[in-house]
Amino acid sequence: MATGKVYVYGVVHAGRTPPADRRGVGSPPARPRMLRAGPLAAVVSTPPERLLARRRDLLAHQDVLLALAAEGPVIPMRFGVVAPDAEAVRRRLREDEAEHLATLERLDGRLEMNLKAFPVEEAMADLVREDRTVRRLREAARRRPGYEASVRLGEAVAAGLRRRAAEAAASALRELASLAEATAPGPELPECVGNVSFLVAAAREPEFRATAERRAAELGDRAELRLSGPLPCFSFVTPRPETAGTAAHPPAAGGR
């Protein structure tokens, strides 16, 4: 294990305790502990000698954050943040104290939900009925079949399904935004036509979830809506990996 270095999960109020029933990253899994500095504390553990973005460690990182969030606000760090020593963490907590306290107040009693929208591949028949360009290209491919005709038809179908899904999902995203305190766009993902995170008051989470499920059922023939959450509030804090030192670089995940 790397002597002196600390792995950082997130920042909380100093009065908090680490989740007793969670284990952190590493093999064997490390036990989370607190590093306090004034009114703040960082939740940390001893990092493994080689920190890699293994699925087990990614899930362990998230589980610690979710356990913390269930008991109060937490400023989450991305996976892989490692500080050179405990004093570096405390020094950063003191330097960013006002900013961190304001963020913790803003996140108190709130959680992050994420909605992604994808085209419905089985909607080809509906698309042909609705889109004159696709109908024309399909007829042309039937009259004079060939590689170029098939490519043009395939591109038109893919674009049409994406457009159809994006238009359908837009109304759902607007309705869900009305139930949230803030929204944040997510990164572009393959085939995804909408990726939005919502900052939701915990008391409104059942209503938000029910609304998302209702809209998913209503739009199922045009867009596939996938709801995730509650999640650590990554999308609603200022990215500051330097808060603790250096960060590992895990591969991009397809889910978020």
PyRosetta script that sets phi, psi and omega in degrees:
from pyrosetta import init, pose_from_sequence

init()
pose = pose_from_sequence("MATGKVYVYGVVHAGRTPPADRRGVGSPPARPRMLRAGPLAAVVSTPPERLLARRRDLLAHQDVLLALAAEGPVIPMRFGVVAPDAEAVRRRLREDEAEHLATLERLDGRLEMNLKAFPVEEAMADLVREDRTVRRLREAARRRPGYEASVRLGEAVAAGLRRRAAEAAASALRELASLAEATAPGPELPECVGNVSFLVAAAREPEFRATAERRAAELGDRAELRLSGPLPCFSFVTPRPETAGTAAHPPAAGGR")
pose.set_psi(1, 151.3)
pose.set_omega(1, -175.4)
pose.set_phi(2, -78.1)
pose.set_psi(2, 110.1)
pose.set_omega(2, -177.3)
pose.set_phi(3, -63.7)
pose.set_psi(3, 128.8)
pose.set_omega(3, 174.9)
pose.set_phi(4, 88.8)
pose.set_psi(4, -31.4)
pose.set_omega(4, -177.8)
pose.set_phi(5, -73.4)
pose.set_psi(5, 153.1)
pose.set_omega(5, 177.7)
pose.set_phi(6, -132.2)
pose.set_psi(6, 139.7)
pose.set_omega(6, 175.3)
pose.set_phi(7, -93.3)
pose.set_psi(7, 133.1)
pose.set_omega(7, -172.3)
pose.set_phi(8, -112.9)
pose.set_psi(8, 127.8)
pose.set_omega(8, 178.2)
pose.set_phi(9, -94.2)
pose.set_psi(9, -43.5)
pose.set_omega(9, -177.0)
pose.set_phi(10, -179.2)
pose.set_psi(10, -178.5)
pose.set_omega(10, -177.7)
pose.set_phi(11, -121.1)
pose.set_psi(11, 135.0)
pose.set_omega(11, -178.9)
pose.set_phi(12, -137.3)
pose.set_psi(12, 176.7)
pose.set_omega(12, 172.2)
pose.set_phi(13, -68.2)
pose.set_psi(13, 151.0)
pose.set_omega(13, -172.8)
pose.set_phi(14, -65.1)
pose.set_psi(14, -23.7)
pose.set_omega(14, -178.1)
pose.set_phi(15, -77.2)
pose.set_psi(15, -4.6)
pose.set_omega(15, -177.0)
pose.set_phi(16, -78.1)
pose.set_psi(16, 163.6)
pose.set_omega(16, 174.5)
pose.set_phi(17, -122.0)
pose.set_psi(17, 154.3)
pose.set_omega(17, 179.4)
pose.set_phi(18, -68.9)
pose.set_psi(18, 151.3)
pose.set_omega(18, 178.8)
pose.set_phi(19, -64.8)
pose.set_psi(19, 119.3)
pose.set_omega(19, -172.9)
pose.set_phi(20, -71.0)
pose.set_psi(20, -25.4)
pose.set_omega(20, -174.7)
pose.set_phi(21, -100.1)
pose.set_psi(21, 16.0)
pose.set_omega(21, -179.7)
pose.set_phi(22, -120.1)
pose.set_psi(22, 145.8)
pose.set_omega(22, 173.4)
pose.set_phi(23, -117.9)
pose.set_psi(23, 149.0)
pose.set_omega(23, -173.3)
pose.set_phi(24, -94.3)
pose.set_psi(24, -154.2)
pose.set_omega(24, -176.4)
pose.set_phi(25, -76.0)
pose.set_psi(25, 161.4)
pose.set_omega(25, 176.5)
pose.set_phi(26, 107.2)
pose.set_psi(26, 167.7)
pose.set_omega(26, 178.6)
pose.set_phi(27, -138.8)
pose.set_psi(27, 107.4)
pose.set_omega(27, 3.1)
pose.set_phi(28, -70.0)
pose.set_psi(28, 158.3)
pose.set_omega(28, -177.2)
pose.set_phi(29, -59.7)
pose.set_psi(29, 136.0)
pose.set_omega(29, 179.7)
pose.set_phi(30, -80.3)
pose.set_psi(30, 156.1)
pose.set_omega(30, 178.4)
pose.set_phi(31, -93.4)
pose.set_psi(31, 122.9)
pose.set_omega(31, 177.4)
pose.set_phi(32, -64.1)
pose.set_psi(32, 146.7)
pose.set_omega(32, 177.6)
pose.set_phi(33, -144.0)
pose.set_psi(33, 175.4)
pose.set_omega(33, -175.5)
pose.set_phi(34, -109.5)
pose.set_psi(34, 139.4)
pose.set_omega(34, 168.2)
pose.set_phi(35, -117.1)
pose.set_psi(35, 111.5)
pose.set_omega(35, -173.1)
pose.set_phi(36, -99.3)
pose.set_psi(36, 145.6)
pose.set_omega(36, 174.9)
pose.set_phi(37, -149.0)
pose.set_psi(37, 101.1)
pose.set_omega(37, -177.5)
pose.set_phi(38, 63.0)
pose.set_psi(38, -131.4)
pose.set_omega(38, -176.5)
pose.set_phi(39, -80.8)
pose.set_psi(39, 0.2)
pose.set_omega(39, -176.1)
pose.set_phi(40, -118.0)
pose.set_psi(40, 161.1)
pose.set_omega(40, 174.2)
pose.set_phi(41, -146.3)
pose.set_psi(41, 145.6)
pose.set_omega(41, 172.6)
pose.set_phi(42, -102.7)
pose.set_psi(42, 137.3)
pose.set_omega(42, 175.1)
pose.set_phi(43, -91.2)
pose.set_psi(43, 119.8)
pose.set_omega(43, -170.6)
pose.set_phi(44, -136.6)
pose.set_psi(44, 171.1)
pose.set_omega(44, 169.8)
pose.set_phi(45, -153.9)
pose.set_psi(45, 173.6)
pose.set_omega(45, 176.5)
pose.set_phi(46, -77.3)
pose.set_psi(46, 126.4)
pose.set_omega(46, -177.9)
pose.set_phi(47, -77.5)
pose.set_psi(47, 154.4)
pose.set_omega(47, 173.3)
pose.set_phi(48, -69.1)
pose.set_psi(48, 162.1)
pose.set_omega(48, 179.8)
pose.set_phi(49, -61.2)
pose.set_psi(49, -40.2)
pose.set_omega(49, 176.6)
pose.set_phi(50, -121.0)
pose.set_psi(50, 112.1)
pose.set_omega(50, -178.1)
pose.set_phi(51, -94.5)
pose.set_psi(51, 111.2)
pose.set_omega(51, 179.5)
pose.set_phi(52, -122.4)
pose.set_psi(52, 155.6)
pose.set_omega(52, -177.7)
pose.set_phi(53, -82.9)
pose.set_psi(53, 61.2)
pose.set_omega(53, 175.2)
pose.set_phi(54, -74.9)
pose.set_psi(54, 150.0)
pose.set_omega(54, -178.1)
pose.set_phi(55, -56.4)
pose.set_psi(55, -42.0)
pose.set_omega(55, -178.1)
pose.set_phi(56, -60.8)
pose.set_psi(56, -41.4)
pose.set_omega(56, -179.1)
pose.set_phi(57, -72.9)
pose.set_psi(57, -37.2)
pose.set_omega(57, 176.3)
pose.set_phi(58, -60.7)
pose.set_psi(58, -43.6)
pose.set_omega(58, 179.4)
pose.set_phi(59, -69.0)
pose.set_psi(59, -37.3)
pose.set_omega(59, 178.2)
pose.set_phi(60, -63.0)
pose.set_psi(60, -42.7)
pose.set_omega(60, 178.1)
pose.set_phi(61, -58.4)
pose.set_psi(61, -47.9)
pose.set_omega(61, -179.0)
pose.set_phi(62, -67.5)
pose.set_psi(62, -38.8)
pose.set_omega(62, -179.4)
pose.set_phi(63, -61.9)
pose.set_psi(63, -40.7)
pose.set_omega(63, 177.2)
pose.set_phi(64, -61.0)
pose.set_psi(64, -45.0)
pose.set_omega(64, -179.2)
pose.set_phi(65, -65.2)
pose.set_psi(65, -41.4)
pose.set_omega(65, 179.7)
pose.set_phi(66, -65.6)
pose.set_psi(66, -38.9)
pose.set_omega(66, 177.1)
pose.set_phi(67, -63.9)
pose.set_psi(67, -40.9)
pose.set_omega(67, 176.6)
pose.set_phi(68, -64.4)
pose.set_psi(68, -44.2)
pose.set_omega(68, -177.4)
pose.set_phi(69, -65.3)
pose.set_psi(69, -27.2)
pose.set_omega(69, 179.1)
pose.set_phi(70, -68.2)
pose.set_psi(70, -18.7)
pose.set_omega(70, -177.2)
pose.set_phi(71, -109.7)
pose.set_psi(71, -6.2)
pose.set_omega(71, -178.9)
pose.set_phi(72, 161.3)
pose.set_psi(72, 176.4)
pose.set_omega(72, -175.9)
pose.set_phi(73, -68.8)
pose.set_psi(73, 147.3)
pose.set_omega(73, 178.0)
pose.set_phi(74, -144.3)
pose.set_psi(74, 137.9)
pose.set_omega(74, 172.3)
pose.set_phi(75, -92.6)
pose.set_psi(75, 108.4)
pose.set_omega(75, -173.7)
pose.set_phi(76, -82.0)
pose.set_psi(76, 143.7)
pose.set_omega(76, 169.7)
pose.set_phi(77, -98.1)
pose.set_psi(77, 148.6)
pose.set_omega(77, 174.0)
pose.set_phi(78, -66.2)
pose.set_psi(78, 157.9)
pose.set_omega(78, 177.7)
pose.set_phi(79, -58.2)
pose.set_psi(79, 136.0)
pose.set_omega(79, 170.9)
pose.set_phi(80, 101.6)
pose.set_psi(80, 8.1)
pose.set_omega(80, -179.4)
pose.set_phi(81, -81.7)
pose.set_psi(81, 120.9)
pose.set_omega(81, -178.2)
pose.set_phi(82, -128.7)
pose.set_psi(82, 131.5)
pose.set_omega(82, 177.4)
pose.set_phi(83, -100.8)
pose.set_psi(83, 152.3)
pose.set_omega(83, -179.3)
pose.set_phi(84, -65.7)
pose.set_psi(84, -29.1)
pose.set_omega(84, 178.1)
pose.set_phi(85, -166.9)
pose.set_psi(85, 173.5)
pose.set_omega(85, -177.1)
pose.set_phi(86, -64.8)
pose.set_psi(86, -36.2)
pose.set_omega(86, -178.6)
pose.set_phi(87, -65.0)
pose.set_psi(87, -33.8)
pose.set_omega(87, 177.2)
pose.set_phi(88, -62.4)
pose.set_psi(88, -37.7)
pose.set_omega(88, 178.2)
pose.set_phi(89, -67.7)
pose.set_psi(89, -47.1)
pose.set_omega(89, -179.6)
pose.set_phi(90, -62.7)
pose.set_psi(90, -39.9)
pose.set_omega(90, 179.0)
pose.set_phi(91, -61.0)
pose.set_psi(91, -43.1)
pose.set_omega(91, 179.6)
pose.set_phi(92, -67.6)
pose.set_psi(92, -36.7)
pose.set_omega(92, 176.6)
pose.set_phi(93, -61.7)
pose.set_psi(93, -41.0)
pose.set_omega(93, 179.4)
pose.set_phi(94, -67.6)
pose.set_psi(94, -40.8)
pose.set_omega(94, -178.3)
pose.set_phi(95, -66.2)
pose.set_psi(95, -36.2)
pose.set_omega(95, -175.5)
pose.set_phi(96, -103.9)
pose.set_psi(96, 20.5)
pose.set_omega(96, -172.5)
pose.set_phi(97, -56.2)
pose.set_psi(97, -50.8)
pose.set_omega(97, -176.4)
pose.set_phi(98, -62.3)
pose.set_psi(98, -43.5)
pose.set_omega(98, -179.9)
pose.set_phi(99, -63.5)
pose.set_psi(99, -44.4)
pose.set_omega(99, -178.9)
pose.set_phi(100, -66.0)
pose.set_psi(100, -41.2)
pose.set_omega(100, 179.7)
pose.set_phi(101, -63.4)
pose.set_psi(101, -39.8)
pose.set_omega(101, 178.1)
pose.set_phi(102, -65.4)
pose.set_psi(102, -39.6)
pose.set_omega(102, 179.7)
pose.set_phi(103, -67.1)
pose.set_psi(103, -43.0)
pose.set_omega(103, 178.5)
pose.set_phi(104, -60.8)
pose.set_psi(104, -39.0)
pose.set_omega(104, 177.5)
pose.set_phi(105, -64.7)
pose.set_psi(105, -40.5)
pose.set_omega(105, -179.0)
pose.set_phi(106, -67.5)
pose.set_psi(106, -32.5)
pose.set_omega(106, -177.6)
pose.set_phi(107, -89.0)
pose.set_psi(107, -8.9)
pose.set_omega(107, -175.4)
pose.set_phi(108, -62.3)
pose.set_psi(108, 125.9)
pose.set_omega(108, 179.1)
pose.set_phi(109, 76.2)
pose.set_psi(109, 17.3)
pose.set_omega(109, -177.7)
pose.set_phi(110, -128.9)
pose.set_psi(110, 159.3)
pose.set_omega(110, 179.7)
pose.set_phi(111, -143.9)
pose.set_psi(111, 165.8)
pose.set_omega(111, -179.6)
pose.set_phi(112, -105.9)
pose.set_psi(112, 132.5)
pose.set_omega(112, 172.1)
pose.set_phi(113, -120.5)
pose.set_psi(113, 149.2)
pose.set_omega(113, -178.6)
pose.set_phi(114, -129.4)
pose.set_psi(114, 138.6)
pose.set_omega(114, 176.8)
pose.set_phi(115, -126.6)
pose.set_psi(115, 130.1)
pose.set_omega(115, 175.5)
pose.set_phi(116, -119.0)
pose.set_psi(116, 144.5)
pose.set_omega(116, 179.7)
pose.set_phi(117, -122.1)
pose.set_psi(117, 137.4)
pose.set_omega(117, -178.3)
pose.set_phi(118, -131.8)
pose.set_psi(118, 152.4)
pose.set_omega(118, 174.9)
pose.set_phi(119, -64.7)
pose.set_psi(119, 154.8)
pose.set_omega(119, 175.8)
pose.set_phi(120, -101.0)
pose.set_psi(120, 107.8)
pose.set_omega(120, -175.8)
pose.set_phi(121, -63.2)
pose.set_psi(121, -29.2)
pose.set_omega(121, -178.1)
pose.set_phi(122, -75.2)
pose.set_psi(122, -0.5)
pose.set_omega(122, -176.9)
pose.set_phi(123, -88.8)
pose.set_psi(123, 16.9)
pose.set_omega(123, -177.6)
pose.set_phi(124, -56.6)
pose.set_psi(124, -44.6)
pose.set_omega(124, -177.3)
pose.set_phi(125, -62.8)
pose.set_psi(125, -43.0)
pose.set_omega(125, 178.4)
pose.set_phi(126, -64.3)
pose.set_psi(126, -39.0)
pose.set_omega(126, 179.8)
pose.set_phi(127, -62.7)
pose.set_psi(127, -42.5)
pose.set_omega(127, 180.0)
pose.set_phi(128, -61.0)
pose.set_psi(128, -40.3)
pose.set_omega(128, 179.2)
pose.set_phi(129, -66.1)
pose.set_psi(129, -35.2)
pose.set_omega(129, -173.3)
pose.set_phi(130, -89.5)
pose.set_psi(130, -27.9)
pose.set_omega(130, -169.0)
pose.set_phi(131, -110.1)
pose.set_psi(131, 110.8)
pose.set_omega(131, -177.9)
pose.set_phi(132, -65.8)
pose.set_psi(132, -34.3)
pose.set_omega(132, -179.8)
pose.set_phi(133, -64.6)
pose.set_psi(133, -42.9)
pose.set_omega(133, 178.7)
pose.set_phi(134, -64.7)
pose.set_psi(134, -40.5)
pose.set_omega(134, 178.4)
pose.set_phi(135, -61.8)
pose.set_psi(135, -42.9)
pose.set_omega(135, -178.8)
pose.set_phi(136, -64.6)
pose.set_psi(136, -44.3)
pose.set_omega(136, -179.6)
pose.set_phi(137, -67.6)
pose.set_psi(137, -33.7)
pose.set_omega(137, 177.9)
pose.set_phi(138, -66.8)
pose.set_psi(138, -41.7)
pose.set_omega(138, 178.0)
pose.set_phi(139, -65.2)
pose.set_psi(139, -39.9)
pose.set_omega(139, 179.1)
pose.set_phi(140, -64.4)
pose.set_psi(140, -39.1)
pose.set_omega(140, 178.9)
pose.set_phi(141, -67.3)
pose.set_psi(141, -30.8)
pose.set_omega(141, 177.9)
pose.set_phi(142, -73.8)
pose.set_psi(142, -38.2)
pose.set_omega(142, -179.2)
pose.set_phi(143, -71.6)
pose.set_psi(143, -43.2)
pose.set_omega(143, -177.7)
pose.set_phi(144, -132.1)
pose.set_psi(144, 77.4)
pose.set_omega(144, -178.2)
pose.set_phi(145, -63.7)
pose.set_psi(145, 146.3)
pose.set_omega(145, 179.4)
pose.set_phi(146, 174.1)
pose.set_psi(146, 172.9)
pose.set_omega(146, -175.7)
pose.set_phi(147, -60.8)
pose.set_psi(147, -49.5)
pose.set_omega(147, -175.8)
pose.set_phi(148, -64.4)
pose.set_psi(148, -40.1)
pose.set_omega(148, 179.1)
pose.set_phi(149, -64.4)
pose.set_psi(149, -40.1)
pose.set_omega(149, 179.0)
pose.set_phi(150, -66.2)
pose.set_psi(150, -39.5)
pose.set_omega(150, 178.9)
pose.set_phi(151, -64.2)
pose.set_psi(151, -46.8)
pose.set_omega(151, -179.9)
pose.set_phi(152, -61.1)
pose.set_psi(152, -42.4)
pose.set_omega(152, 178.8)
pose.set_phi(153, -65.2)
pose.set_psi(153, -43.7)
pose.set_omega(153, 179.9)
pose.set_phi(154, -61.5)
pose.set_psi(154, -42.9)
pose.set_omega(154, 179.0)
pose.set_phi(155, -64.4)
pose.set_psi(155, -41.0)
pose.set_omega(155, -179.9)
pose.set_phi(156, -66.0)
pose.set_psi(156, -40.0)
pose.set_omega(156, 178.8)
pose.set_phi(157, -64.3)
pose.set_psi(157, -46.5)
pose.set_omega(157, -179.4)
pose.set_phi(158, -60.8)
pose.set_psi(158, -44.5)
pose.set_omega(158, 179.6)
pose.set_phi(159, -65.4)
pose.set_psi(159, -39.5)
pose.set_omega(159, -179.8)
pose.set_phi(160, -66.0)
pose.set_psi(160, -42.7)
pose.set_omega(160, 178.6)
pose.set_phi(161, -64.6)
pose.set_psi(161, -39.6)
pose.set_omega(161, 177.9)
pose.set_phi(162, -65.3)
pose.set_psi(162, -44.8)
pose.set_omega(162, 179.7)
pose.set_phi(163, -62.0)
pose.set_psi(163, -44.5)
pose.set_omega(163, 179.4)
pose.set_phi(164, -60.0)
pose.set_psi(164, -44.4)
pose.set_omega(164, -179.8)
pose.set_phi(165, -67.7)
pose.set_psi(165, -42.2)
pose.set_omega(165, -178.9)
pose.set_phi(166, -63.3)
pose.set_psi(166, -41.5)
pose.set_omega(166, 179.6)
pose.set_phi(167, -65.4)
pose.set_psi(167, -40.9)
pose.set_omega(167, 179.6)
pose.set_phi(168, -68.0)
pose.set_psi(168, -43.1)
pose.set_omega(168, -176.9)
pose.set_phi(169, -67.8)
pose.set_psi(169, -28.0)
pose.set_omega(169, -176.0)
pose.set_phi(170, -58.0)
pose.set_psi(170, -40.6)
pose.set_omega(170, -178.9)
pose.set_phi(171, -67.6)
pose.set_psi(171, -38.6)
pose.set_omega(171, 178.1)
pose.set_phi(172, -65.3)
pose.set_psi(172, -41.7)
pose.set_omega(172, 179.9)
pose.set_phi(173, -63.4)
pose.set_psi(173, -38.6)
pose.set_omega(173, 178.4)
pose.set_phi(174, -65.2)
pose.set_psi(174, -42.5)
pose.set_omega(174, -179.6)
pose.set_phi(175, -64.9)
pose.set_psi(175, -42.4)
pose.set_omega(175, 179.1)
pose.set_phi(176, -67.0)
pose.set_psi(176, -36.1)
pose.set_omega(176, 178.2)
pose.set_phi(177, -60.7)
pose.set_psi(177, -31.2)
pose.set_omega(177, 179.4)
pose.set_phi(178, -69.4)
pose.set_psi(178, -17.0)
pose.set_omega(178, 178.5)
pose.set_phi(179, -97.2)
pose.set_psi(179, -2.6)
pose.set_omega(179, -176.1)
pose.set_phi(180, -110.0)
pose.set_psi(180, 161.6)
pose.set_omega(180, 177.1)
pose.set_phi(181, -89.1)
pose.set_psi(181, -22.6)
pose.set_omega(181, 178.4)
pose.set_phi(182, -160.9)
pose.set_psi(182, 158.7)
pose.set_omega(182, 175.8)
pose.set_phi(183, -131.1)
pose.set_psi(183, 157.5)
pose.set_omega(183, 178.3)
pose.set_phi(184, -147.6)
pose.set_psi(184, 128.4)
pose.set_omega(184, 178.1)
pose.set_phi(185, -70.3)
pose.set_psi(185, 141.9)
pose.set_omega(185, 176.6)
pose.set_phi(186, -92.8)
pose.set_psi(186, 174.2)
pose.set_omega(186, -180.0)
pose.set_phi(187, -68.0)
pose.set_psi(187, 156.0)
pose.set_omega(187, 175.7)
pose.set_phi(188, -69.4)
pose.set_psi(188, 137.3)
pose.set_omega(188, -179.8)
pose.set_phi(189, -127.2)
pose.set_psi(189, 151.4)
pose.set_omega(189, 179.7)
pose.set_phi(190, -55.0)
pose.set_psi(190, 130.3)
pose.set_omega(190, 176.8)
pose.set_phi(191, 71.7)
pose.set_psi(191, -12.4)
pose.set_omega(191, -177.2)
pose.set_phi(192, -78.2)
pose.set_psi(192, 131.4)
pose.set_omega(192, -179.8)
pose.set_phi(193, -105.1)
pose.set_psi(193, -1.8)
pose.set_omega(193, 177.1)
pose.set_phi(194, -164.6)
pose.set_psi(194, 130.0)
pose.set_omega(194, -179.2)
pose.set_phi(195, -143.4)
pose.set_psi(195, 102.7)
pose.set_omega(195, -174.3)
pose.set_phi(196, -132.6)
pose.set_psi(196, 136.1)
pose.set_omega(196, 173.0)
pose.set_phi(197, -104.0)
pose.set_psi(197, 148.7)
pose.set_omega(197, -175.6)
pose.set_phi(198, -127.5)
pose.set_psi(198, 134.7)
pose.set_omega(198, 172.4)
pose.set_phi(199, -93.0)
pose.set_psi(199, 113.9)
pose.set_omega(199, -169.8)
pose.set_phi(200, -121.3)
pose.set_psi(200, 135.5)
pose.set_omega(200, 172.2)
pose.set_phi(201, -62.3)
pose.set_psi(201, 135.6)
pose.set_omega(201, -176.7)
pose.set_phi(202, -56.1)
pose.set_psi(202, -33.8)
pose.set_omega(202, -179.6)
pose.set_phi(203, -67.0)
pose.set_psi(203, -22.7)
pose.set_omega(203, -178.4)
pose.set_phi(204, -98.7)
pose.set_psi(204, 2.2)
pose.set_omega(204, -177.6)
pose.set_phi(205, -59.8)
pose.set_psi(205, -42.2)
pose.set_omega(205, 177.5)
pose.set_phi(206, -61.2)
pose.set_psi(206, -41.6)
pose.set_omega(206, 178.0)
pose.set_phi(207, -65.0)
pose.set_psi(207, -41.9)
pose.set_omega(207, 179.0)
pose.set_phi(208, -61.5)
pose.set_psi(208, -46.4)
pose.set_omega(208, -178.4)
pose.set_phi(209, -64.1)
pose.set_psi(209, -43.4)
pose.set_omega(209, -179.8)
pose.set_phi(210, -63.2)
pose.set_psi(210, -38.5)
pose.set_omega(210, 178.9)
pose.set_phi(211, -66.4)
pose.set_psi(211, -43.3)
pose.set_omega(211, 178.8)
pose.set_phi(212, -62.3)
pose.set_psi(212, -41.5)
pose.set_omega(212, -179.9)
pose.set_phi(213, -67.6)
pose.set_psi(213, -38.4)
pose.set_omega(213, 177.7)
pose.set_phi(214, -63.6)
pose.set_psi(214, -45.9)
pose.set_omega(214, -179.5)
pose.set_phi(215, -67.1)
pose.set_psi(215, -34.4)
pose.set_omega(215, 177.2)
pose.set_phi(216, -61.5)
pose.set_psi(216, -40.9)
pose.set_omega(216, 178.7)
pose.set_phi(217, -68.3)
pose.set_psi(217, -40.4)
pose.set_omega(217, -178.5)
pose.set_phi(218, -67.1)
pose.set_psi(218, -34.5)
pose.set_omega(218, -174.1)
pose.set_phi(219, -101.4)
pose.set_psi(219, 10.8)
pose.set_omega(219, -171.6)
pose.set_phi(220, -59.1)
pose.set_psi(220, -24.2)
pose.set_omega(220, 178.9)
pose.set_phi(221, -87.7)
pose.set_psi(221, -3.2)
pose.set_omega(221, -178.2)
pose.set_phi(222, -122.9)
pose.set_psi(222, -35.0)
pose.set_omega(222, -178.0)
pose.set_phi(223, -146.5)
pose.set_psi(223, 141.4)
pose.set_omega(223, 173.6)
pose.set_phi(224, -97.1)
pose.set_psi(224, 115.8)
pose.set_omega(224, -179.3)
pose.set_phi(225, -101.8)
pose.set_psi(225, 129.1)
pose.set_omega(225, -178.9)
pose.set_phi(226, -120.7)
pose.set_psi(226, 116.6)
pose.set_omega(226, -179.0)
pose.set_phi(227, -99.0)
pose.set_psi(227, 134.5)
pose.set_omega(227, 176.0)
pose.set_phi(228, -127.3)
pose.set_psi(228, 143.3)
pose.set_omega(228, 176.0)
pose.set_phi(229, 138.7)
pose.set_psi(229, 169.8)
pose.set_omega(229, 2.0)
pose.set_phi(230, -66.9)
pose.set_psi(230, 149.0)
pose.set_omega(230, -179.2)
pose.set_phi(231, -125.8)
pose.set_psi(231, 157.6)
pose.set_omega(231, 168.7)
pose.set_phi(232, -56.4)
pose.set_psi(232, 144.4)
pose.set_omega(232, -172.4)
pose.set_phi(233, -79.6)
pose.set_psi(233, 54.4)
pose.set_omega(233, 179.6)
pose.set_phi(234, -59.2)
pose.set_psi(234, -38.0)
pose.set_omega(234, -171.1)
pose.set_phi(235, -76.2)
pose.set_psi(235, -7.6)
pose.set_omega(235, -173.4)
pose.set_phi(236, -123.3)
pose.set_psi(236, 24.3)
pose.set_omega(236, 170.5)
pose.set_phi(237, -127.1)
pose.set_psi(237, 152.3)
pose.set_omega(237, 178.5)
pose.set_phi(238, -70.0)
pose.set_psi(238, 125.9)
pose.set_omega(238, -179.9)
pose.set_phi(239, -61.8)
pose.set_psi(239, 119.5)
pose.set_omega(239, 179.4)
pose.set_phi(240, -138.9)
pose.set_psi(240, 65.1)
pose.set_omega(240, 179.4)
pose.set_phi(241, -60.2)
pose.set_psi(241, -22.9)
pose.set_omega(241, 179.9)
pose.set_phi(242, -74.7)
pose.set_psi(242, -4.6)
pose.set_omega(242, 177.5)
pose.set_phi(243, -53.4)
pose.set_psi(243, -33.1)
pose.set_omega(243, -176.2)
pose.set_phi(244, -117.6)
pose.set_psi(244, -11.7)
pose.set_omega(244, 179.2)
pose.set_phi(245, 138.5)
pose.set_psi(245, -110.8)
pose.set_omega(245, -176.2)
pose.set_phi(246, -112.9)
pose.set_psi(246, 163.4)
pose.set_omega(246, -178.5)
pose.set_phi(247, -130.7)
pose.set_psi(247, 143.1)
pose.set_omega(247, 169.4)
pose.set_phi(248, -73.5)
pose.set_psi(248, 165.8)
pose.set_omega(248, -178.0)
pose.set_phi(249, -121.6)
pose.set_psi(249, 88.4)
pose.set_omega(249, 179.0)
pose.set_phi(250, -72.2)
pose.set_psi(250, 156.8)
pose.set_omega(250, 176.1)
pose.set_phi(251, -66.6)
pose.set_psi(251, 152.7)
pose.set_omega(251, -180.0)
pose.set_phi(252, -63.5)
pose.set_psi(252, 134.4)
pose.set_omega(252, 179.2)
pose.set_phi(253, -90.6)
pose.set_psi(253, 142.8)
pose.set_omega(253, -179.8)
pose.set_phi(254, -74.5)
pose.set_psi(254, -19.7)
pose.set_omega(254, -175.3)
pose.set_phi(255, -82.4)
pose.set_psi(255, -29.8)
pose.set_omega(255, -173.6)
pose.set_phi(256, -140.9)
pose.dump_pdb("model.pdb")
